[in-house]
Amino acid sequence: MGRIRGGMLVARTLAERKVKIVFTLSGGFINPVLEGLAAYGIRVVNAPHEQIAGHLADGWSRVTREPSVCLVGPEGFANAVPAMLEAWGQRSPVVFITGSSTLKRRNQGGFKEVDHVHMAEPVTKYSVLVTDGDRIPEFVAKAFCIAVGGQPGPVHVSIPTDLLYSSYEEHEPRAVRPFDLGDNRTHAAWPDPSRLDVLAQALANAERPVIVAGNGVWWAGAEQELSRLAGRYGIPVLVMPYHQKLMGPECPAYCGLADIHQFPPAEMALSQADVVVAIGSRLDNMLNFGSPPLIPSTARLMCVNASDGEIADNHAADEVILGHPKAVLTQLDAKFGVAAPRVRPAWLSALRESRMRWSDGLQSLLQREADSRPMHPLSASTALLEAMDDKAYLVIDGGDTHYWAEMALNRAELHGKQLGGVFHPGPYSLLGCGVGFGIALKLRHPDRNVVVLSGDGAFLSSGLSIETAFREQAPITVVIDNNRGLGSIAQQQIRVWASGRNCGTDFRDIPFDGLFRGLGGYGETVEDPTMLGAALKRATESGVPACINVRSKSVISPLVEALTDRRAKASIE
């Protein structure tokens, strides 16, 4: 019988799971795995930093809705932890496989020895140390199953370097179950019929129902089911912020973001509702933990989640229903087809009118700021969205940049704007994810335009990862909202401190477009929002990674205003 290195066992298991691409920062201590990946024809995308490798894998999972792989050596494990956190916040099923200090010298101060398992545990669904090389395939396969089961999320498998380099009988792992490690099936929770009846009856009898849709709907692939149910029966839908695009102008029941600071009409919808159904989301700070005054005590609060863990998190609800969002929405539609709920056009119309008044207020702001130089960040985001085609992907990264862009996007969708998809950092607001997400999107959809709208602070935290776009021939366009500082932090200082000044938040005027040109890409600076559309066209037609350096000003966003207003802080804290 032949022998096979531990690293080759890792690669063979990935090949059996039909993995086509692995994101990494190549290192000597994971060379046996890299050798195996090459042997099995699995594409390796090499990033300049382990955190970026993790963000690339995370972006790949978000666009494919499938598990992805990030491979990290022991020398860079700690660099990957922030990427685990980001994936954890957005429920991305990233399988982090990390080489670790040798098992032989464990607890003796081996090379870069740290406790990988316990460091990763708080930000993964599953974190394990492999101690027997023959069981490498078993643990890798198990990690994939856990990553996609129930509530998806990142997992972590730590394999000591001496196991990766050691050799094993090639067929020994086949002698015990599981014999076949290529099973990619997921197991969805089917709703209890009696609990589903309770939910259906509540919606059927409601005068002012609202559905709040979270990221669980995305991972369930249930956007169409949600749109069909809500549109058919006139049930207003609010979508949690920081999540993938679930609905757009094609659904008349879509009423905007479930965020009272970036979208004040959401407060009217939630505070006046008599039934609130949260599907695939948590009762976290964005929903004031399900508490009054945002969701009144008179409203019946119901939560639908795909895992016991999520149900436990949402214990504050009046009713909880364990069920895969797609199954629940499909079954609800079937029940309503027999006995349709009463459609409440006046309620939906009132919410849509409130959204329109909010949009008119933003239009007035845009008109007042039309001649401002540097331009208002809302002007920049609005002009960018107007110039993007309906199949393009938008990635948003930053602080104030993110807040204003969310408002611009919400308004644009109200007026019929379609995009291929929208990607954000998750609820932890980790800066510097945007370029990695953008590259992953372009690798997956090379025929689509991918635009990353980034704050200057966000770009500075990981911007040199754009080199991966050059090397992988993935020409994305990075639009940098350059207000020459950490705008959201500066605005908080100015608003709260007695001095009315800011400290430690200013940057120099960095020519980001020149950086791209120096790397072999395209770049230009734009100072007028009316010129942004033409600049985007030149950038995308250049065929190389491109940068549009937008000169903007720092403007306090509604969210930062709330952060500094004691009357509103409770909903954020």
LUMDREN-779839 format. One record per residue (C-alpha): residue number from 1; x, y, z. Coordinates in steps of 0.5 Angstrom, whole numbers, plus 500, padded with zeros to 3 digits. Example, Ala and Ser with C-alpha at 12.3 -4.5 7.8 and 13.67 -1.06 7.14 Angstrom:
<recs>
<rec 1; <525; 491; 516>> <rec 2; <527; 498; 514>> 
</recs>
This chain:
<recs>
<rec 1; <500; 500; 500>> <rec 2; <502; 507; 498>> <rec 3; <503; 513; 503>> <rec 4; <501; 520; 503>> <rec 5; <503; 526; 507>> <rec 6; <498; 529; 512>> <rec 7; <497; 535; 507>> <rec 8; <496; 531; 501>> <rec 9; <490; 528; 506>> <rec 10; <487; 535; 507>> <rec 11; <487; 537; 499>> <rec 12; <484; 530; 498>> <rec 13; <478; 531; 502>> <rec 14; <477; 538; 499>> <rec 15; <477; 535; 492>> <rec 16; <472; 530; 495>> <rec 17; <468; 536; 497>> <rec 18; <468; 539; 490>> <rec 19; <472; 545; 493>> <rec 20; <475; 549; 487>> <rec 21; <479; 555; 490>> <rec 22; <482; 556; 496>> <rec 23; <485; 563; 499>> <rec 24; <491; 563; 503>> <rec 25; <498; 567; 504>> <rec 26; <503; 561; 502>> <rec 27; <508; 559; 508>> <rec 28; <513; 554; 509>> <rec 29; <509; 550; 514>> <rec 30; <503; 549; 510>> <rec 31; <507; 547; 504>> <rec 32; <504; 540; 504>> <rec 33; <497; 542; 503>> <rec 34; <499; 547; 498>> <rec 35; <503; 541; 494>> <rec 36; <496; 537; 495>> <rec 37; <492; 543; 492>> <rec 38; <497; 543; 486>> <rec 39; <496; 536; 485>> <rec 40; <489; 536; 485>> <rec 41; <488; 542; 481>> <rec 42; <485; 546; 486>> <rec 43; <486; 554; 485>> <rec 44; <490; 557; 490>> <rec 45; <489; 565; 491>> <rec 46; <495; 568; 495>> <rec 47; <493; 574; 499>> <rec 48; <498; 579; 502>> <rec 49; <496; 578; 509>> <rec 50; <492; 572; 512>> <rec 51; <486; 577; 514>> <rec 52; <485; 579; 507>> <rec 53; <485; 571; 505>> <rec 54; <480; 570; 510>> <rec 55; <476; 576; 507>> <rec 56; <476; 573; 500>> <rec 57; <474; 566; 503>> <rec 58; <468; 570; 506>> <rec 59; <466; 574; 500>> <rec 60; <466; 567; 496>> <rec 61; <462; 564; 501>> <rec 62; <457; 570; 501>> <rec 63; <456; 570; 493>> <rec 64; <456; 563; 492>> <rec 65; <452; 561; 499>> <rec 66; <457; 555; 499>> <rec 67; <462; 553; 504>> <rec 68; <469; 556; 502>> <rec 69; <476; 555; 505>> <rec 70; <482; 559; 508>> <rec 71; <488; 556; 509>> <rec 72; <493; 559; 514>> <rec 73; <500; 557; 517>> <rec 74; <502; 558; 524>> <rec 75; <506; 564; 523>> <rec 76; <500; 568; 521>> <rec 77; <494; 565; 525>> <rec 78; <493; 571; 529>> <rec 79; <492; 575; 523>> <rec 80; <486; 571; 521>> <rec 81; <482; 572; 527>> <rec 82; <479; 578; 525>> <rec 83; <476; 575; 519>> <rec 84; <473; 570; 523>> <rec 85; <470; 575; 527>> <rec 86; <467; 578; 520>> <rec 87; <465; 571; 518>> <rec 88; <462; 570; 524>> <rec 89; <458; 576; 524>> <rec 90; <455; 575; 517>> <rec 91; <454; 567; 518>> <rec 92; <459; 566; 513>> <rec 93; <461; 558; 512>> <rec 94; <468; 559; 512>> <rec 95; <472; 553; 513>> <rec 96; <479; 556; 516>> <rec 97; <484; 550; 516>> <rec 98; <490; 553; 520>> <rec 99; <497; 549; 521>> <rec 100; <499; 550; 528>> <rec 101; <506; 548; 532>> <rec 102; <508; 541; 532>> <rec 103; <504; 536; 537>> <rec 104; <511; 533; 539>> <rec 105; <513; 539; 542>> <rec 106; <506; 541; 545>> <rec 107; <506; 546; 551>> <rec 108; <514; 546; 551>> <rec 109; <514; 553; 547>> <rec 110; <514; 550; 540>> <rec 111; <515; 554; 534>> <rec 112; <510; 560; 534>> <rec 113; <506; 556; 539>> <rec 114; <499; 559; 541>> <rec 115; <492; 556; 543>> <rec 116; <489; 556; 536>> <rec 117; <483; 552; 538>> <rec 118; <481; 557; 544>> <rec 119; <483; 563; 541>> <rec 120; <478; 561; 535>> <rec 121; <472; 558; 539>> <rec 122; <469; 565; 541>> <rec 123; <468; 567; 533>> <rec 124; <467; 560; 530>> <rec 125; <461; 555; 531>> <rec 126; <467; 549; 531>> <rec 127; <474; 549; 533>> <rec 128; <478; 543; 534>> <rec 129; <485; 541; 534>> <rec 130; <487; 534; 530>> <rec 131; <491; 530; 534>> <rec 132; <491; 524; 529>> <rec 133; <494; 524; 522>> <rec 134; <489; 519; 520>> <rec 135; <483; 523; 522>> <rec 136; <485; 529; 518>> <rec 137; <480; 527; 513>> <rec 138; <474; 526; 518>> <rec 139; <475; 532; 522>> <rec 140; <475; 537; 515>> <rec 141; <469; 533; 513>> <rec 142; <466; 534; 519>> <rec 143; <468; 542; 519>> <rec 144; <464; 543; 513>> <rec 145; <458; 539; 515>> <rec 146; <458; 544; 521>> <rec 147; <459; 550; 517>> <rec 148; <453; 549; 513>> <rec 149; <448; 546; 518>> <rec 150; <442; 550; 522>> <rec 151; <445; 557; 522>> <rec 152; <451; 557; 518>> <rec 153; <458; 560; 520>> <rec 154; <465; 559; 520>> <rec 155; <469; 553; 523>> <rec 156; <476; 552; 525>> <rec 157; <481; 546; 524>> <rec 158; <488; 546; 527>> <rec 159; <492; 541; 524>> <rec 160; <500; 541; 527>> <rec 161; <505; 542; 522>> <rec 162; <508; 535; 524>> <rec 163; <502; 532; 522>> <rec 164; <502; 535; 516>> <rec 165; <509; 533; 514>> <rec 166; <508; 526; 516>> <rec 167; <506; 520; 512>> <rec 168; <500; 515; 513>> <rec 169; <498; 509; 509>> <rec 170; <494; 512; 504>> <rec 171; <488; 508; 505>> <rec 172; <488; 507; 512>> <rec 173; <482; 513; 513>> <rec 174; <478; 509; 509>> <rec 175; <478; 503; 514>> <rec 176; <473; 507; 518>> <rec 177; <467; 511; 517>> <rec 178; <465; 515; 514>> <rec 179; <468; 512; 508>> <rec 180; <465; 517; 503>> <rec 181; <467; 524; 505>> <rec 182; <464; 528; 499>> <rec 183; <457; 529; 502>> <rec 184; <455; 536; 501>> <rec 185; <448; 536; 503>> <rec 186; <445; 540; 508>> <rec 187; <440; 539; 513>> <rec 188; <434; 544; 514>> <rec 189; <429; 544; 520>> <rec 190; <422; 543; 518>> <rec 191; <417; 547; 522>> <rec 192; <412; 544; 527>> <rec 193; <406; 544; 523>> <rec 194; <402; 547; 530>> <rec 195; <407; 552; 531>> <rec 196; <406; 554; 523>> <rec 197; <399; 555; 524>> <rec 198; <400; 560; 530>> <rec 199; <404; 564; 525>> <rec 200; <399; 564; 520>> <rec 201; <394; 565; 524>> <rec 202; <397; 571; 527>> <rec 203; <399; 574; 520>> <rec 204; <392; 573; 518>> <rec 205; <388; 577; 523>> <rec 206; <393; 582; 524>> <rec 207; <391; 589; 522>> <rec 208; <398; 592; 521>> <rec 209; <403; 586; 520>> <rec 210; <411; 587; 519>> <rec 211; <416; 582; 517>> <rec 212; <423; 584; 519>> <rec 213; <428; 580; 514>> <rec 214; <435; 578; 516>> <rec 215; <441; 574; 513>> <rec 216; <438; 568; 515>> <rec 217; <433; 569; 509>> <rec 218; <439; 570; 505>> <rec 219; <443; 564; 507>> <rec 220; <437; 560; 506>> <rec 221; <436; 562; 499>> <rec 222; <429; 564; 500>> <rec 223; <429; 571; 497>> <rec 224; <424; 569; 492>> <rec 225; <419; 566; 497>> <rec 226; <419; 572; 501>> <rec 227; <418; 577; 496>> <rec 228; <412; 572; 493>> <rec 229; <409; 572; 500>> <rec 230; <409; 579; 502>> <rec 231; <407; 582; 495>> <rec 232; <401; 577; 494>> <rec 233; <398; 579; 501>> <rec 234; <401; 586; 502>> <rec 235; <405; 585; 508>> <rec 236; <410; 590; 509>> <rec 237; <418; 588; 509>> <rec 238; <423; 591; 513>> <rec 239; <430; 588; 511>> <rec 240; <436; 588; 517>> <rec 241; <442; 593; 515>> <rec 242; <449; 590; 514>> <rec 243; <446; 584; 510>> <rec 244; <446; 582; 503>> <rec 245; <441; 585; 498>> <rec 246; <434; 581; 500>> <rec 247; <429; 585; 496>> <rec 248; <429; 591; 491>> <rec 249; <424; 595; 488>> <rec 250; <421; 589; 484>> <rec 251; <417; 587; 490>> <rec 252; <412; 593; 492>> <rec 253; <411; 590; 499>> <rec 254; <419; 592; 501>> <rec 255; <419; 598; 505>> <rec 256; <426; 599; 506>> <rec 257; <431; 598; 512>> <rec 258; <430; 596; 519>> <rec 259; <434; 602; 522>> <rec 260; <431; 608; 525>> <rec 261; <437; 612; 525>> <rec 262; <439; 611; 517>> <rec 263; <431; 610; 515>> <rec 264; <427; 614; 520>> <rec 265; <420; 611; 517>> <rec 266; <422; 604; 520>> <rec 267; <420; 607; 527>> <rec 268; <413; 608; 525>> <rec 269; <413; 601; 522>> <rec 270; <415; 598; 528>> <rec 271; <412; 602; 533>> <rec 272; <405; 602; 530>> <rec 273; <405; 594; 528>> <rec 274; <401; 589; 531>> <rec 275; <405; 583; 529>> <rec 276; <412; 583; 528>> <rec 277; <415; 577; 525>> <rec 278; <423; 577; 525>> <rec 279; <425; 572; 520>> <rec 280; <432; 569; 520>> <rec 281; <435; 575; 524>> <rec 282; <437; 576; 532>> <rec 283; <433; 581; 536>> <rec 284; <439; 585; 537>> <rec 285; <441; 592; 538>> <rec 286; <438; 594; 531>> <rec 287; <431; 592; 534>> <rec 288; <432; 594; 541>> <rec 289; <433; 587; 543>> <rec 290; <425; 587; 542>> <rec 291; <423; 591; 547>> <rec 292; <419; 598; 547>> <rec 293; <418; 603; 545>> <rec 294; <421; 601; 538>> <rec 295; <417; 594; 538>> <rec 296; <411; 596; 543>> <rec 297; <409; 591; 548>> <rec 298; <402; 591; 545>> <rec 299; <405; 588; 539>> <rec 300; <406; 580; 538>> <rec 301; <413; 579; 537>> <rec 302; <414; 572; 533>> <rec 303; <421; 570; 531>> <rec 304; <423; 564; 525>> <rec 305; <430; 562; 526>> <rec 306; <433; 555; 523>> <rec 307; <437; 553; 529>> <rec 308; <436; 552; 536>> <rec 309; <442; 557; 538>> <rec 310; <438; 562; 534>> <rec 311; <431; 561; 538>> <rec 312; <435; 561; 544>> <rec 313; <438; 568; 542>> <rec 314; <431; 570; 541>> <rec 315; <428; 568; 547>> <rec 316; <425; 575; 548>> <rec 317; <420; 574; 543>> <rec 318; <412; 572; 544>> <rec 319; <413; 566; 540>> <rec 320; <419; 562; 537>> <rec 321; <418; 558; 531>> <rec 322; <424; 553; 529>> <rec 323; <424; 552; 522>> <rec 324; <429; 553; 515>> <rec 325; <426; 560; 513>> <rec 326; <425; 557; 506>> <rec 327; <421; 552; 508>> <rec 328; <417; 556; 513>> <rec 329; <415; 562; 507>> <rec 330; <413; 556; 502>> <rec 331; <409; 553; 507>> <rec 332; <406; 560; 509>> <rec 333; <404; 561; 502>> <rec 334; <401; 554; 501>> <rec 335; <397; 556; 507>> <rec 336; <395; 562; 505>> <rec 337; <393; 560; 498>> <rec 338; <387; 556; 502>> <rec 339; <385; 561; 506>> <rec 340; <388; 568; 504>> <rec 341; <390; 573; 510>> <rec 342; <386; 580; 509>> <rec 343; <390; 585; 505>> <rec 344; <391; 591; 508>> <rec 345; <393; 596; 503>> <rec 346; <392; 602; 507>> <rec 347; <397; 600; 512>> <rec 348; <402; 598; 506>> <rec 349; <400; 605; 503>> <rec 350; <402; 609; 509>> <rec 351; <409; 606; 510>> <rec 352; <410; 607; 503>> <rec 353; <408; 614; 503>> <rec 354; <412; 615; 509>> <rec 355; <418; 612; 505>> <rec 356; <417; 617; 500>> <rec 357; <417; 623; 504>> <rec 358; <423; 621; 507>> <rec 359; <426; 620; 500>> <rec 360; <424; 627; 498>> <rec 361; <427; 630; 505>> <rec 362; <434; 627; 502>> <rec 363; <433; 630; 495>> <rec 364; <432; 637; 498>> <rec 365; <439; 635; 502>> <rec 366; <442; 633; 495>> <rec 367; <439; 640; 492>> <rec 368; <442; 644; 497>> <rec 369; <449; 641; 497>> <rec 370; <449; 641; 489>> <rec 371; <455; 646; 489>> <rec 372; <458; 644; 495>> <rec 373; <466; 643; 494>> <rec 374; <468; 638; 497>> <rec 375; <462; 634; 495>> <rec 376; <457; 631; 500>> <rec 377; <458; 624; 501>> <rec 378; <450; 623; 500>> <rec 379; <452; 626; 493>> <rec 380; <458; 622; 492>> <rec 381; <454; 615; 493>> <rec 382; <448; 618; 489>> <rec 383; <452; 619; 483>> <rec 384; <455; 613; 484>> <rec 385; <449; 609; 484>> <rec 386; <446; 612; 478>> <rec 387; <452; 611; 474>> <rec 388; <452; 603; 476>> <rec 389; <449; 598; 471>> <rec 390; <443; 593; 473>> <rec 391; <448; 587; 474>> <rec 392; <454; 591; 477>> <rec 393; <455; 589; 484>> <rec 394; <456; 594; 490>> <rec 395; <461; 593; 496>> <rec 396; <460; 598; 501>> <rec 397; <466; 599; 506>> <rec 398; <467; 604; 512>> <rec 399; <464; 608; 517>> <rec 400; <460; 615; 515>> <rec 401; <461; 612; 508>> <rec 402; <457; 606; 510>> <rec 403; <452; 610; 513>> <rec 404; <451; 615; 507>> <rec 405; <451; 610; 502>> <rec 406; <446; 605; 506>> <rec 407; <441; 611; 505>> <rec 408; <443; 613; 498>> <rec 409; <442; 606; 496>> <rec 410; <435; 605; 500>> <rec 411; <433; 611; 496>> <rec 412; <435; 609; 490>> <rec 413; <431; 602; 490>> <rec 414; <425; 606; 492>> <rec 415; <426; 610; 485>> <rec 416; <427; 603; 481>> <rec 417; <434; 602; 482>> <rec 418; <436; 595; 480>> <rec 419; <443; 592; 482>> <rec 420; <446; 585; 481>> <rec 421; <448; 585; 489>> <rec 422; <450; 589; 495>> <rec 423; <455; 587; 500>> <rec 424; <457; 590; 507>> <rec 425; <461; 589; 513>> <rec 426; <457; 585; 518>> <rec 427; <454; 588; 524>> <rec 428; <461; 588; 527>> <rec 429; <463; 594; 522>> <rec 430; <470; 591; 521>> <rec 431; <474; 596; 517>> <rec 432; <478; 594; 511>> <rec 433; <473; 588; 508>> <rec 434; <471; 591; 502>> <rec 435; <477; 590; 497>> <rec 436; <477; 583; 499>> <rec 437; <470; 582; 498>> <rec 438; <470; 586; 491>> <rec 439; <476; 581; 489>> <rec 440; <472; 575; 491>> <rec 441; <466; 577; 487>> <rec 442; <470; 579; 481>> <rec 443; <473; 572; 481>> <rec 444; <466; 569; 481>> <rec 445; <463; 573; 476>> <rec 446; <468; 576; 471>> <rec 447; <463; 578; 467>> <rec 448; <460; 583; 472>> <rec 449; <462; 590; 474>> <rec 450; <464; 590; 481>> <rec 451; <465; 597; 485>> <rec 452; <468; 598; 492>> <rec 453; <465; 604; 495>> <rec 454; <470; 605; 501>> <rec 455; <472; 610; 506>> <rec 456; <479; 613; 506>> <rec 457; <480; 610; 513>> <rec 458; <477; 603; 511>> <rec 459; <482; 603; 505>> <rec 460; <488; 605; 509>> <rec 461; <487; 599; 513>> <rec 462; <488; 594; 508>> <rec 463; <488; 597; 501>> <rec 464; <495; 594; 499>> <rec 465; <491; 587; 498>> <rec 466; <489; 591; 491>> <rec 467; <495; 587; 489>> <rec 468; <491; 581; 489>> <rec 469; <486; 584; 484>> <rec 470; <492; 585; 479>> <rec 471; <495; 578; 480>> <rec 472; <489; 575; 479>> <rec 473; <487; 579; 473>> <rec 474; <480; 581; 477>> <rec 475; <479; 588; 475>> <rec 476; <475; 592; 480>> <rec 477; <474; 599; 481>> <rec 478; <475; 602; 488>> <rec 479; <471; 609; 489>> <rec 480; <474; 612; 495>> <rec 481; <470; 617; 499>> <rec 482; <476; 621; 501>> <rec 483; <474; 626; 507>> <rec 484; <481; 626; 509>> <rec 485; <480; 623; 516>> <rec 486; <476; 618; 520>> <rec 487; <470; 622; 519>> <rec 488; <465; 618; 524>> <rec 489; <470; 619; 530>> <rec 490; <471; 626; 529>> <rec 491; <464; 628; 529>> <rec 492; <463; 624; 535>> <rec 493; <469; 628; 538>> <rec 494; <466; 635; 536>> <rec 495; <459; 633; 538>> <rec 496; <461; 631; 545>> <rec 497; <467; 634; 547>> <rec 498; <467; 641; 551>> <rec 499; <472; 643; 546>> <rec 500; <468; 642; 540>> <rec 501; <475; 640; 537>> <rec 502; <477; 633; 534>> <rec 503; <484; 629; 536>> <rec 504; <487; 624; 532>> <rec 505; <483; 623; 527>> <rec 506; <486; 627; 521>> <rec 507; <489; 624; 515>> <rec 508; <493; 628; 510>> <rec 509; <490; 629; 503>> <rec 510; <493; 622; 500>> <rec 511; <493; 621; 492>> <rec 512; <490; 614; 492>> <rec 513; <489; 614; 485>> <rec 514; <496; 615; 484>> <rec 515; <497; 609; 488>> <rec 516; <493; 605; 483>> <rec 517; <497; 608; 477>> <rec 518; <504; 606; 480>> <rec 519; <501; 599; 481>> <rec 520; <500; 599; 474>> <rec 521; <492; 600; 474>> <rec 522; <488; 606; 473>> <rec 523; <486; 612; 477>> <rec 524; <483; 619; 477>> <rec 525; <481; 624; 482>> <rec 526; <474; 627; 482>> <rec 527; <471; 633; 485>> <rec 528; <464; 634; 482>> <rec 529; <459; 629; 483>> <rec 530; <456; 630; 476>> <rec 531; <463; 628; 473>> <rec 532; <463; 621; 477>> <rec 533; <459; 617; 472>> <rec 534; <464; 619; 466>> <rec 535; <470; 617; 471>> <rec 536; <466; 610; 473>> <rec 537; <466; 609; 465>> <rec 538; <473; 610; 464>> <rec 539; <475; 606; 470>> <rec 540; <471; 600; 468>> <rec 541; <473; 600; 461>> <rec 542; <480; 601; 463>> <rec 543; <480; 593; 464>> <rec 544; <485; 594; 470>> <rec 545; <484; 595; 477>> <rec 546; <482; 602; 478>> <rec 547; <481; 608; 483>> <rec 548; <476; 614; 483>> <rec 549; <479; 618; 489>> <rec 550; <473; 622; 491>> <rec 551; <474; 629; 494>> <rec 552; <468; 629; 500>> <rec 553; <467; 633; 506>> <rec 554; <466; 630; 513>> <rec 555; <458; 630; 515>> <rec 556; <455; 627; 521>> <rec 557; <451; 622; 519>> <rec 558; <444; 620; 523>> <rec 559; <447; 614; 526>> <rec 560; <453; 618; 529>> <rec 561; <448; 623; 531>> <rec 562; <444; 618; 535>> <rec 563; <450; 615; 538>> <rec 564; <452; 622; 541>> <rec 565; <444; 623; 543>> <rec 566; <443; 621; 550>> <rec 567; <435; 620; 548>> <rec 568; <437; 615; 543>> <rec 569; <443; 611; 545>> <rec 570; <439; 606; 548>> <rec 571; <437; 603; 542>> <rec 572; <445; 603; 540>> <rec 573; <447; 600; 546>> 
</recs>
